[in-house]
Amino acid sequence: MLVRVISGLLMLLSVLIGFQQAIIVMHFKLNQERIEKEFCENKNKPELQCHGLCHLKKQLEDQESSETANVKNYPRVDMLVVADFEFIVNDSDTELCDVITGYQEVYYKEPLREIFIPPPIYSIV
């Protein structure tokens, strides 16, 4: 049960990470009037028809820059573990026996060339 809950949460998080920009745009569309009143930089310039798009652009740029900033380049380390071992075969321990293999020949049958249609069912009322 715990494994299902954890795997469900991980799947949900991976979906949310994939749709970060879509979630930001959806939040903007749902709260556009409030964002326009509180966060818009172009309130004094109504001729620009901004309606809060400046704030949306800023949020998308912040999300994109944080996404690229989190990527770290780690040095590549190749590791190969090799174990030395010996393979010893003792002839005295090995017994040879006759192996009898049973098999059945498979005969070729032609595929059915017609589709079987069952006879109609009549009901007497």
N, C-alpha and C positions, 0 to 999 in steps of 0.2 A: 504494500500500500504506500509506504514511504517512497519507494523507488518511483512509483507512478506519479506521485505529487511532485517530486523533484524533477523528473523528466518533463512533466507538463509545464512547470515553471521555466525550465531551461528552454523549451520550445517557444513559449510565449515571449521570453526575453530575446531570443534570436529573431523572432518575427518583428518585435518592436525595434530592434537595432536596425533591421533591414528597411523599416519604414519610418525612420526618424524624420526625414524631410517631409514626408506625407503627413505625419502627425503634427508637425509644426504648422504646415499650411492649413490643415483641418482646424487646428486650434485658432489660427488667425481668422479663418472664415466664420467660425462660430462666434467669436468675440470681436469682430471687426469694429463695431461701433465704439465699444469701450476702449479698444486699443487706439482708435483714431482720436478719441478725446484725451486720453492720458499720455500716450507715448509718441504721437506723431510729431515730427520735427517741423513739418510744413503747415502748421495750423494757421499761421498768418498769411499763407500764400494759397488761397483756395483755387487760383487759376491753374495750379499744377495738378489738381485732381488726384492727390496722393492717397487719401483715405486710409492711411496707416501702412501703405506698402513699403515706406522707408523702414519702418520697424521690422517688417517681415524680411526684407532684404538683409538687414543687420543680423537678425536671428539666424537666417540660413548661412550667412557668411561665418558667424561665430561657430555654428555647428560644424561647418566644413573645415574651418581652421583647427578646431579642437580634434576633429577626426584625423587630420594629417599630423597634428602635433603628437598624438599618442603612438604613432608608428615609430618603433625603435628598431634600428638595425643592429642586430646582435651578430657578433662574429660567428662564422660557421665553424663548427667543430665536428669533424668526422670521427666517429668512434667505432672501432671494430674489435670485438673481443674474440680472441682466438685461444682455444684451449687445446693443449697437446694431449693426445690420448693414443693408446695403442689398441689395435683390434686383434685379439688373439683367437685363433680357431684351433680347438683341440680335435684332432681327427678321431680320437678314441671315444669322445663323447657323442659324436655324431653318428646316428644310425641311418643307413640307407634302407629305404623300404619302397616297395612298388606302390606307386600311386595309381589308383584306378579312378578314372574320371568318367562319370556317367553323363551322357548328354542325349538329347533327343533332337532328331533332325527336324528342322523347320521346313515345312513344305510351303511352296508359294501358292497363294490363292489369288485369283483375279479379284479386283474390287468389284463391288456391285455396280452395275452400270445403270440401273434404274432405281428410282426412289420408290420404296414400298409405300403404297397408299392403302390403308386398311379399308375393308368394305364398310359402306354406310350402315348406321344403326337405325332400324325402323322401329317406331313405337306404335302400337295399336291402341287406340283410345276407344 
